[in-house]
């Protein structure tokens, strides 16, 4: 993994939003570290976890691809997902490679480092833990569900998420990265199943208290049914602070352009809506709002975060 002699930026998260942000940031002269959730238990990742008792490789795979500087064909191969084949169908090749390297090295993090070296990763990638643990959620009616993939399916308002074990040990390197950071970025993504798994570990919370870094949350553009229905921007901040056991966010980056009625109508079919920025409440929380045109319309009709605009804003903050 290649380091750059620049401001130390730590990105925390998982899911689909984090790789977008990292792709933009790696083009700037920053010393980049990514702390990634390993709580996923669906699809290819879930099958490998059950078979091999390893931490979830899926989000790590996406982050490696986003921070890599190799030929596009090699990246395409790394991200390739088999559609046919007994036992292979549904598996992403990169997940299999991560599982194989874990077996060869005897350690999940060592396997990530080796693959990062081969793929010329610009920065450092840390799984939140080397342990194979599962996420649980308690809903406001007292119901408890186990498994990251099962949580959004319940469709109830989430009270909190937590691990199925009290012995979650974040990597010491991840702790140091937070403590020494100049900018900490909470990446966009599924609030309770991609972001929170990184913030509920007590040693991560302690590192957030110690760091002198500016902390920024890149807010989701749309709500997510089963996790953040009817959430405003302030509700995201409150939930993050509640799970981190502290009010550590200094700024929030929100989308400031109008979203067309056609796009909103499509999202309504998924029981999703734009995340509204309630400035007055956010100000009461002591968080500064930064506005930007941070959304792009993807070819599949969904809104994705604009990696270039977000990276530009973050680089200006850290520089």
C-alpha positions in Angstrom: 0.0 0.0 0.0 1.4 3.3 -1.1 1.5 6.3 1.2 1.5 9.9 0.0 3.2 12.6 2.0 0.1 14.9 2.5 -2.6 15.7 5.0 -3.9 12.6 6.8 -7.5 11.8 5.8 -9.4 8.9 7.3 -12.6 7.7 5.7 -15.0 5.5 7.7 -17.9 3.5 6.3 -18.8 0.8 3.9 -21.4 -0.1 1.3 -21.7 1.6 -2.1 -21.1 5.2 -1.1 -17.7 4.8 0.4 -15.9 3.6 -2.8 -17.3 6.6 -4.7 -15.9 9.0 -2.2 -12.5 7.2 -2.1 -12.2 7.3 -6.0 -12.5 11.0 -5.9 -10.2 11.6 -2.9 -7.3 9.4 -4.2 -6.7 11.8 -7.0 -5.7 14.5 -4.5 -2.4 14.7 -2.6 -3.7 13.3 0.7 -2.4 10.5 2.9 -5.6 8.4 2.7 -6.8 5.6 5.0 -10.1 3.7 4.8 -11.7 2.0 7.8 -14.3 -0.4 6.5 -17.1 -2.4 8.1 -17.0 -6.2 7.9 -20.5 -6.8 9.2 -22.1 -7.7 5.9 -23.7 -11.2 5.8 -25.6 -11.3 2.5 -24.9 -12.8 -0.9 -21.4 -14.0 -1.8 -20.0 -12.5 1.4 -22.4 -14.3 3.6 -21.7 -17.6 2.0 -18.0 -17.2 2.4 -18.4 -16.2 6.0 -20.5 -19.3 6.8 -18.1 -21.6 5.0 -14.7 -20.1 6.1 -15.5 -18.2 9.3 -13.8 -15.0 8.0 -14.8 -11.3 8.2 -17.0 -10.0 5.4 -14.9 -9.4 2.3 -17.4 -7.6 0.1 -17.0 -4.0 1.2 -13.3 -4.5 1.5 -13.2 -5.7 -2.2 -15.1 -2.6 -3.4 -12.7 -0.3 -1.4 -9.6 -2.0 -2.9 -11.0 -1.5 -6.4 -11.8 2.2 -5.7 -8.3 2.9 -4.3 -6.4 0.9 -6.9 -4.2 2.1 -9.7 -4.0 -0.8 -12.1 -5.3 -1.6 -15.6 -9.1 -1.3 -15.9 -9.3 -4.9 -17.2 -7.7 -6.2 -14.0 -10.1 -4.2 -11.9 -13.1 -5.5 -14.0 -11.9 -9.1 -13.4 -11.5 -8.4 -9.7 -15.1 -7.1 -9.5 -16.5 -9.8 -11.8 -19.4 -11.8 -10.3 -20.1 -15.3 -11.6 -23.6 -15.8 -12.9 -23.5 -19.5 -13.5 -21.7 -22.6 -12.1 -22.3 -25.0 -9.3 -21.1 -23.3 -6.1 -19.7 -20.3 -8.1 -22.9 -18.6 -9.0 -23.3 -15.3 -7.2 -19.7 -15.1 -6.0 -17.5 -12.1 -6.8 -14.1 -13.1 -7.9 -12.5 -10.5 -5.6 -14.3 -12.0 -2.6 -12.8 -15.4 -3.5 -9.3 -13.9 -3.9 -9.6 -12.2 -0.5 -10.8 -15.5 1.1 -7.9 -17.4 -0.6 -5.3 -14.8 0.5 -6.7 -15.0 4.1 -6.1 -18.7 4.1 -2.6 -18.4 2.6 -1.5 -15.6 5.1 -3.5 -17.0 8.0 -4.9 -13.5 8.7 -7.6 -11.4 7.1 -5.8 -8.1 7.5 -2.5 -9.6 6.2 -4.4 -10.8 3.2 -5.8 -7.3 2.5 -2.3 -5.9 2.7 -1.0 -8.4 0.2 -3.8 -7.8 -2.3 -3.5 -4.1 -1.8 0.2 -4.3 -2.8 -0.6 -6.4 -5.9 -3.3 -3.9 -6.9 -1.2 -0.8 -6.2 -3.6 0.7 -3.7 -3.0 4.4 -3.0 -3.4 4.6 0.8 -4.2 2.1 3.5 -7.2 -0.1 4.1 -8.2 -1.4 7.6 -11.1 -3.7 8.3 -12.8 -2.5 11.5 -11.9 -5.8 13.0 -10.1 -9.1 12.1 -12.9 -11.0 13.9 -15.9 -12.7 12.3 -18.7 -11.0 14.2 -22.4 -10.3 13.3 -24.5 -7.2 13.6 -27.8 -7.0 15.6 -30.5 -4.4 15.7 -33.0 -3.5 18.3 -36.1 -1.7 17.0 -38.2 0.8 18.9 -40.9 -1.9 19.7 -38.2 -4.0 21.4 -37.8 -6.5 18.5 -34.2 -7.7 18.0 -32.9 -9.1 14.7 -29.5 -10.7 14.0 -27.7 -10.2 10.6 -26.9 -7.1 8.7 -28.8 -8.3 5.6 -32.0 -8.9 7.7 -32.1 -5.5 9.4 -33.6 -3.4 6.6 -36.2 -6.2 5.8 -38.0 -5.6 9.2 -39.3 -2.3 8.1 -39.5 -0.8 11.7 -37.8 2.2 13.2 -34.4 1.2 14.5 -33.4 2.1 18.0 -29.8 0.9 17.9 -27.4 -1.6 16.4 -24.8 -3.6 18.2 -22.5 -6.6 17.8 -23.3 -10.1 18.9 -20.1 -10.1 21.0 -18.6 -7.7 23.4 -15.0 -8.6 22.3 -14.8 -6.5 19.2 -11.1 -5.4 18.8 -10.4 -2.8 16.1 -7.0 -3.0 14.5 -4.4 -0.9 16.4 -3.4 0.6 13.0 -7.0 1.8 12.6 -7.0 3.4 16.0 -3.7 5.2 15.3 -5.0 6.4 12.0 -8.0 8.1 13.7 -5.9 9.6 16.5 -3.4 11.0 14.0 -5.8 12.2 11.3 -6.3 15.8 10.2 -9.7 15.1 8.6 -12.1 12.3 9.4 -14.9 11.6 6.9 -17.9 9.6 7.6 -18.8 8.3 4.2 -22.4 8.1 2.8 -24.0 4.7 2.9 -26.6 2.7 4.7 -26.7 4.5 8.0 -27.3 1.7 10.4 -25.7 -1.2 8.5 -22.7 0.4 6.8 -21.7 3.4 9.0 -22.7 2.5 12.5 -20.8 -0.9 12.7 -17.6 1.2 12.7 -18.7 3.6 15.4 -20.0 1.3 18.0 -16.7 -0.3 18.9 -15.5 1.3 22.2 -11.9 1.7 21.1 -13.0 3.6 18.0 -15.1 5.9 20.2 -12.1 6.5 22.4 -9.9 7.3 19.4 -12.6 9.8 18.2 -12.4 11.6 21.6 -8.6 11.8 21.4 -8.2 13.0 17.8 -7.8 16.7 17.0 -9.1 16.1 13.4 -12.0 17.9 11.9 -14.9 15.4 11.4 -17.3 15.6 8.4 -20.3 13.6 7.5 -21.2 13.3 3.8 -24.9 13.0 4.1 -27.0 10.5 2.1 -29.0 12.1 -0.7 -32.1 9.9 -0.3 -33.6 8.1 2.6 -33.5 4.3 2.7 -36.6 2.2 3.5 -36.0 -0.1 6.5 -33.3 2.2 7.9 -33.9 5.9 7.6 -37.5 6.4 6.4 -38.5 10.1 6.8 -35.1 11.0 8.3 -33.9 14.6 7.9 -30.2 15.5 7.9 -30.3 16.2 11.6 -31.7 12.7 12.3 -28.6 11.3 10.6 -26.4 13.4 12.9 -28.3 12.5 16.0 -28.1 8.8 15.2 -24.4 8.9 14.5 -23.7 10.8 17.7 -25.9 8.4 19.7 -24.1 5.3 18.5 -20.6 7.0 18.9 -21.5 8.0 22.4 -20.4 11.6 21.7 -21.1 14.7 19.6 -18.0 14.6 17.4 -19.2 15.8 14.0 -18.1 19.4 13.0 -19.6 19.6 9.6 -22.1 17.9 7.3 -22.0 18.1 3.5 -25.5 18.1 1.9 -26.8 18.2 -1.6 -28.2 21.6 -2.5 -29.7 21.2 -6.0 -33.4 20.5 -6.7 -34.2 16.8 -7.6 -36.6 16.4 -10.4 -40.2 15.1 -9.8 -39.5 12.2 -12.1 -36.6 10.9 -10.1 -38.5 11.5 -6.8 -41.4 9.5 -8.2 -39.0 6.6 -9.1 -37.6 6.6 -5.5 -41.1 6.7 -4.1 -41.6 3.2 -5.5 -38.8 2.1 -3.2 -40.4 4.1 -0.3 -37.5 6.5 -0.4 -37.5 10.3 -0.5 -34.9 13.2 -0.6 -33.1 13.9 2.7 -34.2 17.4 3.8 -31.6 19.7 5.4 -33.2 21.2 8.5 -30.6 23.9 9.1 -32.0 25.3 12.4 -31.9 21.9 14.1 -28.4 21.1 12.7 -27.2 24.5 14.0 -28.5 23.6 17.5 -26.5 20.4 17.3 -23.3 22.5 16.8 -22.7 21.2 13.2 -21.9 23.5 10.3 -23.7 22.8 7.0 -21.7 22.7 3.7 -23.8 22.7 0.6 -22.8 21.5 -2.9 -24.0 19.8 -6.0 -22.9 16.4 -4.7 -25.3 14.2 -6.8 -25.1 12.7 -10.2 -27.9 10.8 -12.1 -26.6 7.3 -12.9 -27.4 5.5 -16.1 -29.7 3.1 -14.2 -31.9 6.1 -13.1 -30.5 6.3 -9.5 -28.8 9.2 -7.9 -25.1 8.6 -7.0 -22.7 10.9 -5.1 -20.6 13.1 -7.3 -17.1 11.9 -6.4 -15.4 14.9 -8.0 -17.4 17.5 -6.2 -17.2 15.8 -2.8 -13.5 15.2 -3.1 -13.0 18.9 -4.1 -14.9 20.1 -1.0 -13.0 17.7 1.3 -9.6 18.6 -0.1 -10.4 22.3 0.4 -11.2 21.5 4.0 -8.0 19.6 4.8 -5.7 22.0 2.8 
